[in-house]
């Protein structure tokens, strides 16, 4: 497993333990930063955090329908 794959695995594992409201707050904060400083050196990092939060929320919705 390469370093990038391991990093993503760790992020998903960490986000899995967060509450839904916490994920929403993370997304809100990241969006606010991107609106305020769109050319920030960390812009891709904020976009990635939003993506990972959305993926975790989608997984929770899918699992809710399975049960």
Secondary structure in CASP SS format (residue, H / E / C, confidence):
PFRMAT SS
TARGET T0000
AUTHOR 0000-0000-0000
METHOD secondary structure of the structure
MODEL  1
X C 1.00
X C 1.00
X H 1.00
X H 1.00
X H 1.00
X H 1.00
X H 1.00
X H 1.00
X H 1.00
X H 1.00
X H 1.00
X H 1.00
X H 1.00
X H 1.00
X H 1.00
X H 1.00
X C 1.00
X C 1.00
X C 1.00
X H 1.00
X H 1.00
X H 1.00
X H 1.00
X H 1.00
X H 1.00
X H 1.00
X H 1.00
X H 1.00
X H 1.00
X H 1.00
X H 1.00
X H 1.00
X H 1.00
X H 1.00
X H 1.00
X H 1.00
X C 1.00
X C 1.00
X C 1.00
X C 1.00
X C 1.00
X C 1.00
X H 1.00
X H 1.00
X H 1.00
X H 1.00
X H 1.00
X H 1.00
X H 1.00
X H 1.00
X H 1.00
X H 1.00
X H 1.00
X H 1.00
X H 1.00
X H 1.00
X H 1.00
X H 1.00
X H 1.00
X H 1.00
X H 1.00
X H 1.00
X H 1.00
X H 1.00
X H 1.00
X H 1.00
X C 1.00
END
